[in-house]
C-alpha cells in the first residue's frame, strides 16, 4: 500500500473515530462493520448478519502469499519445536526412535494439512465459512465457537511461555536489578512481580500485530524464519562445543508392553503440536495466490523442519544435562543455566540475541496458531461488530484476563485437557476433507454460504444442521474419549486407555469412514444436487458466482463486488460497501 493511500486511510479512520463521540449515529457507524455485496444479496430479509469483509472470499489483490511465503512461514513455525523431543523421551523412546517417530508423525500431519488447505486455496474462504458448507449454516457455530474458546486459552498459555524469553532478555540487560525486583504477589497466584513484568512486556509486543490481517504479515513471518534458524543452530553448536559432544546414553528406551500400541501412541503424541495447525489451515491457505501454493510447500517443509529442530533439541539437552548434571528441556531454562555458569558481558549479549530470536519465533507461532484463528472465528460469531483485527484485539485482552500463570501453576488436569483436545478437532478435519474430496467433488456454492434461511437448498440441511456430519463427529470422538477421560484422572479399562492413546488418528479415521458410509446411504440434499447437476471436480471454482437472489458476484481487485449490465449491455462493476459517512 502506497504512502498516500495509508495517509488517506488513516485520516478516514481518525474521522470515523472522532465522529463516534459526536452522535449516536456516529457511534453506531463506528462499531458496526460495513455492509458487503454478499450481505445485501445473501439473506437481506433476515435480522441475522451472515457476511462481512473477512467472511467474504478473499479478493485477488489480497491473495498475496506465494509458495515461497508458505515455505518461510512453515520453516519459521516448525523450527521452534525444540522441546518436542522431550515428549518422545518422556513416554519411553530413545533418541533415534524419537527422531523417527517425530518425522513419521509430522509427515502424517502435513498430509492432513495438505488436504485440509485445498478448499480454502480454491475458494479463498476461511475456516468458519468452510464449516458452514460442511456442518450447516447454524451447525457451524458449535465447531467455530469451540475452536475460538480453546484459542483464547492457548493464546494466554503461549503468552506465558514467551514471557520466559522476555525474562532472559531483561536479565541480560539489567542483571541483578531485574532478578532482585521485590515480589509483592502472593505465592498462591503462581507468578512473581518480575514474572508479571515480563508477561506484560511480551503481551505488549503482540499488541501492534493485532491490527493486521494475515496477507499483511508475509514480511514478519519471513523475518521470523530468517532469525530463528541461526538461533537454534547457534545454541546447538554451543552445547556440542562446550560439552565436547558428551551425549552420554542419549536417553535409552524405557517403554514396556506391546510395541505396536506404543509406536501408535508415540506418533499420536508427536502430532499433538500440529493438531491446531491442521484445523487452522483454511485461515492461512485462503490468502494463497495459487491453488496449490499452500499445499506442496508445507508438505515438504514441515516434516523436515520439525524433525531437525526436535533432533537438535534432543542432542543439545542430552549433552548439557549429562555434562552439567541438570535436567533441562525448555530453551529458556537452558539460557538461564548458561548465564548462571558464564556470567560476562559477552555471554549476556549472546544470550540476549538468542532469547530475542526465540521470543520472535514464539510470537509468530502464537499469532498463526491462536490470534488469527480467533479473529477469524469471532468475525463469524458476531459479524456485524467484529472483523479479524477486532477479534485479535479481543483475544489479546481475554488472554490477559484468564490469568494463564494461574492455570499452569495449579491446574495440571486442565492443561492435560488442552493437550488432548486434538481428538475433537480431528473429527472436524476428517469430515471436511471427506465431504470436499469424495462427496461434493470439490464443489462449493460460495453464494449460498451467506444465506441462512430455509430457502438455501445447499447448506440449510436439517434446520441449519448437517445431521450426517454431527453423527460422524460423535462417532469419531466416542472411541478415544474414555481413554482421554482417563488421562484426566478417571479410572478406565486398559482397552479404553489404549484406544485413547490413538487419539487424533483414531478419531480422524472413524469420522472419515462413518461420514462417507452414512452419506452414501443417506446423502445430504447438497450432495444429491451436485450429483444431479453432473458437476466435475471443482467445477464451481471460478472468479464469479451467483448470490442466493440471483445476482452475479465477481471477485476483483481488493473487494468482492456485484456485476451488472448497463444500457449498452456492457458489464459494469459496482462497489457496494466501504462508503465513508459524515455525521
C-alpha positions in Angstrom: 0.0 0.0 0.0 1.4 3.4 -1.0 2.1 6.2 1.5 -0.7 8.4 0.1 -3.2 5.5 0.5 -2.0 4.9 4.0 -2.5 8.6 4.9 -5.9 8.7 3.3 -7.0 5.5 5.2 -5.6 6.8 8.5 -7.4 10.1 8.0 -10.7 8.3 7.3 -10.3 6.1 10.3 -9.5 9.1 12.5 -12.5 11.0 11.3 -14.8 8.0 12.0 -13.3 7.7 15.5 -13.9 11.3 16.3 -17.4 11.2 14.9 -18.2 8.2 17.1 -18.2 10.6 20.1 -20.3 13.3 18.5 -23.6 11.5 17.9 -25.4 8.2 18.4 -25.4 7.6 14.6 -21.7 8.3 14.5 -21.0 5.7 17.3 -23.2 3.1 15.6 -21.3 3.7 12.3 -18.0 3.3 14.2 -18.8 0.0 15.9 -20.7 -1.7 13.1 -18.9 -3.4 10.1 -19.7 -2.2 6.6 -22.4 -3.9 4.6 -21.0 -6.1 1.8 -22.3 -7.1 -1.5 -22.9 -10.7 -0.3 -24.7 -9.4 2.7 -27.0 -7.3 0.6 -27.8 -10.1 -1.8 -27.4 -13.1 0.5 -30.3 -13.0 3.0 -31.4 -9.4 3.2 -34.8 -10.1 4.9 -33.1 -11.8 7.9 -32.1 -9.9 11.0 -29.1 -12.2 11.3 -25.9 -11.0 9.5 -24.0 -13.6 7.5 -21.3 -11.6 5.9 -18.6 -9.0 6.5 -15.3 -8.1 4.8 -13.4 -11.0 6.5 -16.1 -13.7 5.9 -16.4 -12.9 2.2 -14.0 -14.7 -0.2 -10.5 -13.1 -0.3 -10.4 -10.8 -3.4 -7.5 -11.2 -5.9 -5.3 -8.3 -4.7 -5.3 -9.6 -1.1 -4.1 -13.1 -2.2 -0.6 -12.1 -1.7 1.0 -15.4 -0.4 3.2 -17.3 -2.9 4.5 -20.8 -2.4 7.8 -19.4 -1.1 5.9 -17.4 1.5 4.4 -20.6 2.8 7.9 -22.2 2.9 9.2 -19.4 5.1 6.0 -19.5 7.2 6.3 -23.2 8.0 10.0 -23.1 8.3 9.8 -20.5 11.0 6.8 -22.1 12.6 8.2 -25.6 12.6 11.8 -24.9 13.5 10.8 -23.8 17.0 9.9 -27.4 18.1 13.0 -27.7 20.3 11.1 -29.4 23.1 9.1 -31.9 21.1 11.8 -34.5 21.8 11.0 -34.3 25.5 7.6 -35.6 24.7 9.0 -38.6 23.0 11.7 -39.3 25.6 9.2 -38.8 28.3 7.0 -41.6 27.1 10.0 -44.0 26.9 11.6 -43.8 23.4 15.4 -43.5 22.9 16.9 -40.7 20.8 16.8 -42.4 17.4 13.3 -43.8 17.9 12.2 -40.3 18.9 13.5 -38.8 15.7 11.9 -41.4 13.5 8.6 -41.1 15.3 8.7 -37.3 15.1 9.3 -37.5 11.3 6.5 -40.0 10.9 4.0 -38.0 12.9 4.9 -34.8 11.2 4.5 -36.4 7.8 1.0 -37.6 8.7 0.2 -34.1 10.0 1.5 -32.5 6.8 -0.6 -34.8 4.6 -3.7 -33.9 6.6 -2.8 -30.2 6.3 -2.3 -30.7 2.5 -5.9 -31.9 2.1 -7.5 -29.5 4.5 -6.0 -26.5 2.8 -7.4 -27.3 -0.6 -10.9 -25.8 -0.2 -9.6 -22.5 1.1 -6.9 -22.3 -1.6 -9.5 -22.8 -4.3 -12.4 -20.7 -3.0 -10.5 -18.3 -0.7 -12.7 -18.7 2.3 -11.7 -19.2 5.9 -12.4 -22.0 8.4 -15.7 -20.5 9.6 -17.2 -20.3 6.1 -15.8 -23.7 5.1 -17.5 -25.1 8.3 -20.8 -23.6 7.1 -20.5 -25.6 3.9 -20.0 -28.9 5.8 -21.8 -28.6 9.1 -24.7 -26.3 8.1 -25.4 -22.6 8.5 -26.3 -23.0 12.1 -24.4 -26.2 13.0 -21.2 -24.5 12.1 -21.5 -22.2 15.1 -20.6 -25.0 17.5 -17.5 -26.0 15.7 -16.4 -22.4 15.3 -17.1 -21.4 18.9 -15.3 -24.5 20.3 -12.2 -23.6 18.4 -12.4 -19.9 19.4 -12.7 -20.8 23.1 -9.6 -23.0 23.0 -7.7 -20.4 21.1 -8.2 -17.9 23.9 -6.7 -20.3 26.4 -3.8 -21.4 24.2 -3.1 -17.8 23.3 -2.7 -17.0 27.0 -0.6 -20.1 27.7 1.8 -19.2 24.8 2.0 -15.7 26.1 3.1 -17.0 29.5 5.7 -19.3 27.8 7.1 -16.4 25.7 7.4 -14.3 28.8 10.2 -16.6 29.9 12.3 -15.4 27.0 11.5 -11.8 27.9 12.8 -12.7 31.4 16.1 -13.8 29.7 16.3 -10.6 27.8 15.6 -8.4 30.9 18.2 -10.3 32.9 20.8 -9.8 30.2 20.1 -6.1 30.1 19.6 -5.3 33.7 21.3 -8.2 35.5 20.5 -8.3 39.3 18.4 -5.2 39.0 15.8 -7.3 37.3 16.2 -10.6 39.3 16.2 -8.7 42.6 12.9 -7.0 42.0 10.9 -7.4 45.2 7.9 -9.7 44.9 4.6 -8.3 46.0 2.4 -11.0 44.6 1.2 -13.9 46.8 2.7 -17.3 46.0 -0.7 -18.7 45.5 -1.2 -16.6 42.4 1.6 -18.5 40.6 3.7 -15.6 39.3 6.1 -13.1 40.7 6.3 -9.4 40.3 9.3 -9.8 37.9 7.5 -12.5 36.0 4.4 -10.3 35.7 6.6 -7.5 34.3 8.0 -10.0 31.6 4.5 -11.2 30.8 3.2 -7.6 30.4 6.0 -6.6 28.1 5.6 -9.7 25.9 1.9 -9.0 25.9 2.6 -5.5 24.6 4.8 -6.9 21.9 1.8 -8.7 20.5 -0.4 -5.6 20.6 0.6 -3.9 17.3 0.2 -7.2 15.3 -3.5 -7.3 16.2 -4.2 -4.6 13.6 -3.1 -6.8 10.7 -4.7 -9.5 8.6 -2.6 -12.5 7.5 -2.0 -11.2 4.0 -0.2 -8.2 5.6 2.1 -10.3 7.7 4.2 -12.0 5.0 7.3 -9.9 5.8 7.0 -10.7 9.5 6.9 -14.4 9.0 9.8 -14.2 6.6 11.8 -12.3 9.2 10.9 -14.8 11.8 12.1 -17.7 9.7 15.4 -15.9 9.0 16.3 -15.3 12.6 15.1 -18.5 14.2 17.4 -20.7 12.1 20.7 -19.2 13.4 19.3 -19.1 16.9 18.6 -22.8 17.0 21.8 -23.8 15.3 23.8 -21.4 17.4 22.5 -22.9 20.6 23.1 -26.4 19.3 26.7 -25.6 18.3 27.4 -24.1 21.7 26.1 -27.1 23.5 28.1 -29.5 21.4 31.3 -27.4 21.7 31.0 -26.7 25.4 30.4 -30.3 26.3 32.7 -31.8 23.6 29.5 -33.6 22.4 29.4 -35.7 25.6 25.9 -37.1 25.0 26.1 -39.9 27.5 23.4 -42.6 26.9 21.3 -40.1 25.0 18.1 -41.2 26.6 17.8 -45.0 26.5 14.5 -46.6 25.6 12.4 -47.4 28.7 9.0 -48.4 27.3 7.4 -51.8 28.0 4.4 -53.6 26.7 3.0 -54.0 23.2 5.4 -52.3 20.7 2.7 -51.7 18.1 0.4 -49.9 20.5 3.3 -47.9 21.9 4.5 -46.7 18.5 1.0 -45.6 17.6 0.8 -43.8 20.9 4.1 -42.1 20.2 3.0 -41.0 16.7 -0.2 -39.6 18.1 1.8 -37.7 20.8 4.0 -36.3 18.2 1.0 -35.0 16.3 -0.1 -33.0 19.3 1.9 -30.0 18.5 0.4 -29.7 15.0 -3.2 -30.7 15.7 -4.2 -27.0 15.9 -2.4 -26.1 12.7 -4.2 -28.9 10.8 -7.5 -27.5 11.7 -6.4 -23.9 11.1 -5.2 -24.5 7.5 -8.2 -22.7 5.8 -7.4 -19.4 7.7 -3.9 -19.4 6.2 -4.5 -21.0 2.8 -7.3 -18.6 1.8 -4.6 -15.9 1.1 -2.8 -18.1 -1.4 -2.1 -16.6 -4.9 -2.5 -20.1 -6.5 -4.5 -23.2 -5.8 -1.5 -25.3 -4.8 0.8 -22.8 -3.1 -0.3 -23.6 0.4 -0.3 -27.4 -0.1 3.0 -28.6 -1.5 5.1 -26.1 0.3 4.2 -27.2 3.8 4.1 -30.9 2.8 7.8 -30.8 2.2 8.9 -28.1 4.7 7.1 -29.0 7.8 8.2 -32.7 8.4 11.9 -31.8 7.7 11.9 -28.6 9.8 10.2 -30.1 12.8 12.4 -33.2 12.8 15.6 -31.3 12.5 14.6 -28.8 15.2 13.5 -31.6 17.6 16.7 -33.6 16.9 18.8 -30.6 17.8 16.9 -30.2 21.0 17.3 -33.8 21.9 21.1 -33.8 21.3 21.7 -30.4 22.9 19.8 -31.1 26.1 21.4 -34.6 26.4 24.8 -33.0 26.2 24.2 -30.3 28.7 22.2 -32.4 31.2 24.9 -35.1 31.1 27.8 -32.7 31.5 26.3 -30.2 33.9 24.3 -32.6 35.9 21.0 -30.8 35.1 17.6 -31.9 33.9 16.6 -29.2 31.4 14.3 -29.3 28.3 12.9 -25.8 27.8 15.3 -23.5 25.9 14.7 -20.5 28.2 15.8 -22.7 31.2 18.9 -23.6 29.2 19.6 -19.9 28.5 19.3 -19.2 32.2 21.7 -22.0 33.0 24.3 -20.6 30.6 24.0 -17.2 32.2 24.5 -18.7 35.7 27.6 -20.6 34.5 29.2 -18.0 32.3 28.2 -14.5 33.5 30.0 -11.9 31.4 29.3 -9.1 29.1 29.9 -11.3 26.0 27.7 -14.1 27.3 24.9 -11.6 28.2 25.0 -10.2 24.7 24.9 -13.6 23.1 22.0 -14.8 25.3 20.2 -11.6 24.6 20.3 -12.3 20.9 19.2 -15.9 21.3 16.4 -15.0 23.6 15.2 -12.3 21.3 15.2 -14.7 18.3 13.3 -17.4 20.3 10.8 -14.8 21.5 10.1 -13.6 18.0 9.6 -17.3 17.0 7.1 -17.9 19.7 5.4 -14.6 18.9 4.9 -15.7 15.3 3.6 -19.1 16.4 1.1 -17.5 18.8 -0.1 -15.2 16.0 -0.5 -18.0 13.5 -1.9 -20.7 15.7 -4.2 -18.7 18.0 -4.5 -15.0 17.2 -5.5 -15.3 13.6 -7.9 -18.3 14.2 -9.7 -16.4 17.0 -10.0 -13.3 14.8 -11.5 -15.4 12.0 -13.9 -17.3 14.3 -15.1 -14.2 16.1 -15.8 -12.4 12.9 -18.4 -15.2 12.2 -19.8 -15.3 15.7 -20.6 -11.5 15.6 -20.1 -10.4 12.0 -22.0 -7.1 12.5 -19.4 -5.9 15.0 -16.2 -7.9 14.7 -13.6 -8.2 12.0 -10.4 -10.2 12.1 -8.4 -7.3 13.5 -11.1 -6.5 16.1 -11.2 -10.2 17.1 -7.5 -10.2 17.5 -7.6 -7.2 19.9 -10.3 -9.0 21.8 -8.3 -12.2 22.3 -5.3 -10.1 23.3 -7.2 -8.7 26.3 -9.0 -12.0 27.1 -5.7 -13.9 27.2 -4.6 -11.5 30.0 -7.9 -11.8 31.8 -7.8 -15.6 32.1 -4.6 -15.4 34.1 -2.6 -18.2 32.3 0.0 -18.3 35.1 -2.7 -19.5 37.4 -3.8 -22.2 35.0 -0.3 -23.5 34.5 0.6 -23.4 38.2 -2.4 -25.1 39.7 -4.5 -26.9 37.1 -2.5 -29.7 35.7 -5.7 -31.6 34.7 -6.8 -28.6 32.7 -3.5 -28.3 30.8 -3.8 -32.1 30.1 -7.2 -31.4 28.6 -5.8 -28.7 26.4 -3.1 -31.0 25.2 -5.6 -33.7 24.3 -8.3 -31.6 22.6 -6.9 -32.5 19.2 -9.0 -35.6 19.1 -12.1 -33.4 19.0 -10.6 -31.4 16.1 -9.5 -34.5 14.2 -13.2 -35.5 13.6 -13.9 -32.0 12.2 -11.0 -32.2 9.8 -11.9 -35.7 8.7 -15.5 -34.7 7.8 -14.3 -31.5 6.0 -11.8 -33.5 3.9 -14.2 -36.3 3.2 -17.0 -34.0 2.2 -14.8 -31.9 -0.1 -12.9 -34.6 -2.0 -15.3 -37.6 -2.1 -18.9 -36.4 -1.7 -19.1 -33.0 -3.2 -16.2 -33.3 -5.7 -14.7 -30.1 -4.6 -17.8 -28.0 -5.5 -18.7 -25.2 -3.1 -21.6 -22.8 -3.9 -20.0 -19.8 -2.4 -23.0 -17.5 -2.9 -25.2 -19.8 -0.8 -22.8 -19.6 2.2 -24.3 -16.2 3.2 -27.9 -17.2 3.2 -29.3 -18.8 6.4 -33.0 -19.3 5.6 -34.8 -22.5 4.6 -34.6 -21.3 1.0 -30.9 -22.2 1.0 -31.2 -25.6 -0.8 -27.5 -26.3 -0.4 -26.4 -25.6 3.1 -29.5 -25.3 5.3 -29.6 -29.1 5.7 -31.9 -30.0 8.6 -32.8 -26.7 10.3 -29.3 -25.5 9.7 -27.5 -28.6 10.9 -25.9 -31.4 8.8 -27.0 -34.3 10.9 -24.9 -36.8 9.0 -21.8 -34.7 9.9 -22.8 -34.4 13.5 -23.4 -38.2 13.7 -19.9 -38.9 12.2 -18.4 -36.3 14.6 -19.9 -38.1 17.6 -18.7 -41.5 16.4 -15.2 -40.2 15.9 -14.8 -38.9 19.4 -16.7 -41.8 21.1 -14.0 -44.4 20.9 -10.9 -42.5 22.2 -13.0 -40.3 24.6 -13.0 -42.8 27.6 -9.2 -43.0 27.3 -8.9 -39.2 27.1 -11.0 -39.0 30.3 -8.6 -41.5 31.9 -5.7 -39.0 31.3 -7.7 -36.5 33.5 -7.6 -38.9 36.4 -10.7 -41.2 36.0 -10.3 -44.9 36.3 -10.8 -46.6 32.9 -10.0 -50.0 31.5 -6.8 -50.9 29.7 -8.6 -51.2 26.4 -10.0 -47.7 26.8 -6.5 -46.4 27.7 -5.0 -47.9 24.6 -7.8 -46.5 22.3 -7.3 -43.1 24.0 -3.7 -43.2 23.1 -4.6 -43.4 19.4 -6.4 -40.1 19.9 -6.2 -38.0 16.7 -5.5 -40.9 14.3 -8.5 -43.0 15.6 -10.8 -40.0 15.7 -9.9 -38.9 12.2 -10.2 -42.4 10.7 -13.6 -43.3 12.3 -15.2 -40.0 11.4 -14.0 -40.1 7.9 -15.3 -43.6 7.3 -18.6 -43.2 9.1 -19.4 -39.9 7.3 -18.6 -41.4 3.9 -20.7 -44.5 4.5 -23.6 -42.6 6.0 -23.7 -40.1 3.1 -23.6 -42.9 0.6 -26.6 -44.5 2.2 -28.3 -41.2 3.2 -26.8 -38.3 1.2 -27.4 -34.7 2.1 -29.5 -32.5 -0.2 -26.4 -30.7 -1.4 -24.7 -33.9 -2.3 -27.8 -35.0 -4.2 -28.0 -31.7 -6.1 -24.3 -31.9 -7.1 -24.9 -35.4 -8.4 -28.0 -34.4 -10.4 -26.1 -31.4 -11.9 -23.3 -33.7 -13.0 -20.6 -31.4 -11.8 -16.9 -32.3 -12.3 -14.2 -31.8 -9.7 -14.1 -28.2 -8.6 -16.3 -27.0 -11.5 -17.7 -24.2 -9.3 -14.2 -22.7 -8.7 -14.5 -19.5 -10.8 -13.9 -15.8 -10.0 -17.6 -15.2 -10.4 -20.5 -16.9 -8.6 -24.2 -16.3 -8.0 -25.7 -15.0 -4.8 -28.9 -16.5 -3.4 -31.0 -13.8 -5.0 -29.5 -14.5 -8.5 -27.1 -11.5 -8.5 -23.8 -12.3 -10.2 -20.9 -11.6 -7.8 -17.3 -11.1 -9.0 -14.0 -11.2 -7.1 -12.0 -8.4 -8.5 -9.4 -6.0 -7.2 -9.5 -5.5 -3.4 -13.2 -6.3 -2.9 -16.0 -8.7 -3.8 -18.4 -6.8 -6.0 -21.7 -7.0 -7.8 -21.6 -7.3 -11.6 -24.5 -5.7 -13.5 -25.1 -4.5 -17.1 -25.6 -1.0 -18.3 -28.0 0.1 -21.1 -25.4 -0.8 -23.7 -25.2 -4.4 -22.4 -21.6 -3.9 -21.2 -20.5 -5.3 -17.8 -20.4 -2.7 -15.0 -18.7 -3.4 -11.7 -20.2 -1.6 -8.7 -18.7 -1.4 -5.3 -21.4 -1.6 -2.6 -19.6 -1.1 0.6 -16.9 0.9 2.3 -18.5 4.3 1.9 -17.4 7.0 4.4 -20.1 8.9 6.1 -20.0 12.2 8.0 -22.1 13.0 11.0 
